[in-house]
Amino acid sequence: MKHPQIDTNEGADLSHHLSTEARDRVANPLKDILRVISESPVTDLISMANGDPHHSLYPFRQIMYEVPSVQDTSDPVTSWRNNSGLAQIIHSYKDEECALSIRDAFPYTRAAGLKQCRDVITNFTNLIFTPPNHHVTLTLGNSDGITKVFRLFGEKGDHFLTDEFSFPSMTNSPLAYGVKWVGIKMDSGGIIPEELEKVLIKWDEAKSGRRPHVLYIIPVGQNPTGSTLSVDRRKKIYAIAQTWDLIIIEDGKSTQRHPRTSSDTLPADPYYFLQYDIPQTNSTPADPDEFIKNFRSTLIPTFLSMDVDGRVLRIDTFSKVLAPGMRLGWITSNELFHLKLADYTDSSTQPPHAFGQMFVTEMLSEHGWKTEGFCRWLKSLCMDYQRRRDFLLDVFKREVESTGYASVNCPQAGMFVWIEVFFEKHPRFVRGWESESGGSPVVARTNTGQLLEELFERLMNTQGVVFIPSSTFAIPENPLWVESDGHVPLSDRTRFLRATFGGTEDIIEKGMIRLGKGLREFFQN
Ligand SMILES: Cc1ncc(COP(=O)(O)O)c(C=O)c1O
């Protein structure tokens, strides 16, 4: 059943998407008192309310961060790596003036995160994504944000939609409380909107239960395939989400036209800020606002930027652009979902640790890089990863493609390439298992899966190189929602290896040489 027409002007009422758990969750009463205290008009309020160690007992009063200076060079990442650039010193203090003092950062606080940190991230989010009337909730990174969001919507027996090859660290989590996944067919441009719609139209609630109401998607530099959704596909997917009342979880706006919107193969998540092949202008604007505007215009519009209903939750992280151990990220969502997420966090993990919040607040404030400097870092980081990608592609051509047993895509974003192996050339490749498996549209008809497993082990054990086999990412198919005519079972299409170009040139070169050698040996017996 289609959802009744939604009035999009004020955002839609999407409360029916909440899981029973999310509806039943009540605010932590102690945290609610903290909120009341923080809003009190009394200026000399004495609080004897909380079991909070007094700040004079904190065993630190100053933290110094040595970070790259981003203003003295157009490529601060290279200068920092070569040790040739200038450094900038930033401080957090307990008692002296700074953007977020130790005294303010370390007491018990409320779940959504410290106000100062949320403010700088909200400012960044507004400048880059310009979301309509959305709120920021801090997380311990995307894993935390996404798994919390799944609980917000997932009910036992629900089916969620995602790319047919998806990131198992995320898709694994709701399985334990009874959510199943429906993989949507992809091509080199990512998820195919028409395939998404087909599944929704074909869905038979009598046989399969409630029609899927959540789409989890990695639109830029998709993990594992490296694909990026074009603007055209994004628009179609958002329109489908409106028609079929889907919530979109965007792992990873601008109302401006993207310079590459005329093409249908455009890149814009954890990998949103790692986009490549962006046409470079001759001059870099010195004016901070111009620089940010210019930087933003090179990024593809997000689902968040298209969201008039409040049905998109965008999940961002500092893991790939500062460091994974930061364990800091943020969710941008409508107010209802923001409040529900805060209630969940107030009664579970508590907000992210104060060190990370302090660092990010200083970095994005007056004494640090500021938003503009952060954008300069991001731009330079893209150039660095693009060089690594290009290096991998060059060595691949020389060492692997020359074998005739594999090819590779050229990802426009992210950290991964998707290496296709031509198993049909293997002397032990078998076609025609269909009769044995009774003609089910989802059961393997070739031994691709077995050969892939064998290749993975041989590469590891005889060549000393590891890639992740595509079977690890494949969402199991079900005949109930898979088209049978002409459908090639996913198990026959798991003919890929995922490789990262995040490593050094030395690692990339050795890895590709070993892959080439391993493929030659594997295909010869
Ligand atoms: C698609 C995707 N989502 C989430 C994560 C996890 O991000 P975080 O380190 O912020 O938890 C990763 C990390 O590789 C990822 O590739």
PDBQT file of the ligand as one rigid body, heavy atoms in Angstrom, charges set to zero:
ROOT
HETATM    1  C1  LIG A 601      30.506   2.306   4.373  1.00  0.00    +0.000 C 
HETATM    2  C2  LIG A 601      31.111   2.440   5.727  1.00  0.00    +0.000 A 
HETATM    3  N1  LIG A 601      30.315   2.754   6.762  1.00  0.00    +0.000 NA
HETATM    4  C3  LIG A 601      30.821   2.890   7.993  1.00  0.00    +0.000 A 
HETATM    5  C4  LIG A 601      32.177   2.700   8.248  1.00  0.00    +0.000 A 
HETATM    6  C5  LIG A 601      32.673   2.831   9.646  1.00  0.00    +0.000 C 
HETATM    7  O1  LIG A 601      32.999   4.171   9.947  1.00  0.00    +0.000 OA
HETATM    8  P1  LIG A 601      33.460   4.607  11.410  1.00  0.00    +0.000 P 
HETATM    9  O2  LIG A 601      34.934   4.360  11.521  1.00  0.00    +0.000 OA
HETATM   10  O3  LIG A 601      33.131   6.049  11.482  1.00  0.00    +0.000 OA
HETATM   11  O4  LIG A 601      32.690   3.793  12.426  1.00  0.00    +0.000 OA
HETATM   12  C6  LIG A 601      33.038   2.380   7.204  1.00  0.00    +0.000 A 
HETATM   13  C7  LIG A 601      34.474   2.145   7.439  1.00  0.00    +0.000 C 
HETATM   14  O5  LIG A 601      35.209   1.597   6.655  1.00  0.00    +0.000 OA
HETATM   15  C8  LIG A 601      32.480   2.244   5.902  1.00  0.00    +0.000 A 
HETATM   16  O6  LIG A 601      33.241   1.931   4.855  1.00  0.00    +0.000 OA
ENDROOT
TORSDOF 0
